[in-house]
Every structure is written in structure tokens, then in C-alpha cells.
């Protein structure tokens, strides 16, 4: 596997995934230490931030899939299948 087509070969999707991981790490205690003290988060804020972390992680997965496709690590049909798995079609009424 080559990958690294975008971002000067630096696998930039790892940085995006690391952001999501760090966010989840900070949310585990429901209080985030900042240089100004401790930021207390409401349950609603934690819920919203966890959902954003999930979306950020999914974005990293899509970025990796695209990067590997452009790098020639997979054929178009494999790429399209992976993208469809990451983004299943929305079924009306569900």
C-alpha cells in the first residue's frame, strides 16, 4: 500500500483522526483543562461533541479511501464500494 497522494505524502487523514481521538480523550472526564482553568461541559455539549468526533473520524476514513484511490492502491470499483460502505444511502421514511 502506497497512499500518501495528497498532503505531500504525509497521510493527512491521520491528523484528522488524531483530532477526533484527542477530542474523545478530553470528553471522557466531562471537564476539559485549559490554560484558563477547567472548562465544565454540559451533558448536551458532551453529546454534541461526541457526535462531531464520530463525524470527524468518518471524514478521516473517507479521506484515506480517496487518498489510496488516487495513489493507485485500489481500483475504481473497490473505491466506489468502500465509499458506499462509509456513506450508505439514506432511505426515505426511516
C-alpha positions in Angstrom: 0.0 0.0 0.0 1.4 3.4 -1.0 -1.2 6.0 -0.1 0.0 9.5 0.7 -1.1 11.0 -2.6 -2.5 14.2 -1.0 -0.7 16.3 1.6 2.8 15.8 0.2 2.7 12.1 1.2 2.1 12.9 4.8 -1.1 10.8 5.2 -3.0 13.9 6.4 -6.0 11.8 7.3 -4.1 10.5 10.3 -4.0 14.1 11.7 -7.8 14.3 11.3 -8.3 11.0 13.1 -5.9 12.1 15.8 -8.0 15.2 16.3 -11.1 13.0 16.9 -9.2 10.8 19.3 -7.9 13.7 21.3 -11.4 15.2 21.4 -12.8 11.9 22.8 -10.0 11.7 25.3 -10.8 15.2 26.6 -14.6 14.4 26.8 -14.1 11.2 28.9 -13.9 13.3 32.1 -16.6 15.8 31.0 -14.2 18.5 32.0 -11.5 20.0 29.8 -8.4 21.6 31.3 -7.5 24.8 29.5 -4.9 27.4 30.1 -7.6 29.4 31.8 -8.7 26.7 34.2 -11.2 24.0 33.8 -14.0 24.1 31.2 -17.0 22.3 32.5 -19.3 20.9 29.8 -23.0 20.2 30.0 -24.3 16.8 29.1 -25.7 18.3 25.9 -22.4 19.8 24.9 -20.6 16.5 25.5 -23.3 14.7 23.4 -22.9 17.1 20.5 -19.1 17.0 20.7 -19.0 13.2 20.7 -21.2 13.2 17.6 -18.8 15.6 16.0 -15.9 13.4 16.9 -17.7 10.5 15.2 -18.2 12.6 12.1 -14.6 13.7 12.1 -13.4 10.1 12.4 -15.7 9.2 9.5 -14.3 12.1 7.5 -10.8 10.7 8.1 -11.9 7.3 6.8 -13.3 8.9 3.6 -10.1 10.9 3.2 -8.0 7.8 3.5 -10.1 6.0 0.9 -9.8 8.8 -1.6 -6.1 9.1 -0.9 -5.5 5.4 -1.6 -7.6 5.6 -4.8 -5.6 8.5 -6.1 -2.3 6.7 -5.1 -3.3 3.7 -7.2 -3.7 1.4 -4.2 -7.2 0.3 -5.3 -9.3 0.0 -8.4 -12.3 2.3 -9.1 -14.8 -0.4 -8.3 -13.2 -1.1 -4.9 -13.0 2.6 -4.2 -16.7 3.1 -5.0 -17.7 0.1 -2.8 -15.7 1.5 0.1 -17.2 4.9 -0.2 -20.7 3.4 -0.4 -19.9 1.4 2.8 -18.9 4.6 4.6 -21.8 6.5 3.3 -24.8 4.2 3.0 -27.7 5.6 1.0 -30.4 7.4 3.1 -33.7 5.5 2.9 -36.7 7.8 2.9 -39.1 7.4 5.8 -36.6 5.8 8.2 
